[in-house]
Amino acid sequence: MERNVCIAAAVALLMATTAVAQEVPQAFVGAQIVPVSGASIDDGVLVVHKGKIVSVGSRASVRLPSNAEQHDVTGKWLLPGLVDTHSHVGQIAGADASGPIQPDVRALDAVNVRAASIHKARAGGITTVNVMPGSGHLLSGQTLYLKLRAGKTVEDLAIRDSNGRITGGIKMANGTNPMKASPFPGTRARSAALMREQLVKAQEYRTKIERAKGDPEKLPARDLGLEALVEVLEGTRIVHFHTHRHDDILTALRLGREFGFKPVLHHVSEAARVATEIAAAGVPSSIIMIDSPGGKLEAMELLMHNGAALERAGAQVALHTDDGVTDSRFFLRSAGMAVRYGMSRDAAIRALTIEGAKMLAMADRVGSLERGKDADFIVLSGDPLSTYTKVEQTWVEGHKVFDRALTDDRLAAVGGWGAGHDQDGHVAMCGGEE
């Protein structure tokens, strides 16, 4: 009973704080601001109100609203909220063993928003995330784009487009992961053949719908899987393609050319070997940085200079965690590692923010600190690429969803007993007692 009272009180406090944050302008004054959309700003000011960025600039250039609540962040760094283009937070599960291609499966139906992994992602400064089903299938289902708000249901966190539709892409894969006993493919060639076969069916399904011209007597029987693949063909659902080896990367590009879609390539462990081909195709790559390669056969050949090679080739590059392959709490570290292996500082920071936003078709809302964009930002203790820097606060749409100064938030950031407990969500737990 005491624990329930504590949770209720914490929720009430969170809601009250949220209301104030939305109704009263919040001004963050004195920080080194990295807007990503332009040069870094010394002694900067960020003003947010009702979930949006009102202004950003130097102290001398920004006029503070008379009723603004001021936050002194002198000596801190402010960055846009980080965008993770590939994660498995929320205890996500996708397709099952019944077949290799399951486009009707939705991550939306399998996310636990009270999972500890979501709170840990906030502790890492991640505000926008693409939740992906696994890669043990040629197509393991529809992905889900989330804002890591302090919500109670998956609908509270789901990102919607201008028409109110919940957004997400679709997960494809090749290489060794989906290769197993029938009905799954046993070779790389068979993998590509099976995917082509399904995409051809989607083309035929679309043609039947077009020819029916709305006549219910002529419309084909509804097929949820083919509906999702038609969205791929029409470019309204982005293909997120798990691929590692150089020849698998080229197969993914080939499928895209044949069926008229541009995938976002994920992992691309050997991207440096085909960087010019990736750049020529105009296809973006979301890469992972791991300092202990292994786990999957192709990852043994991970090239740590992939980011640098893609940048030099002129290809678009973002970073991702693949949480729990790498921990969401240490996402900033990925950028530092990319720089260590030759990527420029500017490109590495962009790879954490705006480039990922572009890959999710969300650059108009997130990924940089600009007037009119969502008020998603993080407060850092120091330089974002320093190994000593900590995420101190994470804000999503003007709501503070992580504060390292709070006992339970600090627990999520540093670990310890209770840090992995699910179902608690973003609420104070009275010192963690149960």
Salt bridges, closest charged atoms under 4 A:
ASP43 OD1 - ARG59 NH2 2.81
ASP109 OD1 - ARG106 NH2 2.86
GLU197 OE2 - LYS201 NZ 3.86
GLU227 OE2 - ARG222 NE 2.59
GLU231 OE2 - ARG165 NH2 2.99
GLU231 OE1 - ARG237 NE 2.70
ASP247 OD2 - ARG245 NH2 2.57
ASP248 OD1 - ARG188 NE 2.87
GLU258 OE1 - ARG196 NE 2.68
GLU270 OE1 - HIS246 ND1 2.86
GLU270 OE1 - ARG273 NH1 3.10
ASP291 OD2 - ARG333 NH2 2.56
GLU298 OE2 - ARG188 NH2 3.53
ASP322 OD1 - HIS86 NE2 3.12
ASP322 OD1 - HIS88 NE2 2.83
ASP322 OD2 - HIS267 NE2 3.85
ASP327 OD2 - ARG329 NH2 2.74
GLU355 OE2 - ARG350 NH2 2.72
GLU355 OE2 - LYS358 NZ 3.63
GLU370 OE2 - LYS373 NZ 3.41
ASP374 OD1 - LYS52 NZ 2.49
ASP374 OD2 - LYS147 NZ 2.69
ASP374 OD2 - ARG365 NH2 3.19
ASP376 OD2 - LYS147 NZ 2.88
ASP383 OD2 - ARG345 NH2 3.05
GLU392 OE2 - LYS76 NZ 3.12
GLU397 OE2 - LYS147 NZ 2.79
GLU397 OE1 - ARG149 NE 2.90
GLU397 OE2 - ARG365 NH2 3.76
ASP403 OD2 - LYS400 NZ 2.90
ASP409 OD1 - HIS119 NE2 2.97
ASP409 OD1 - HIS426 ND1 3.98
ASP424 OD1 - ARG3 NH2 2.88
GLU434 OE2 - HIS421 ND1 2.83
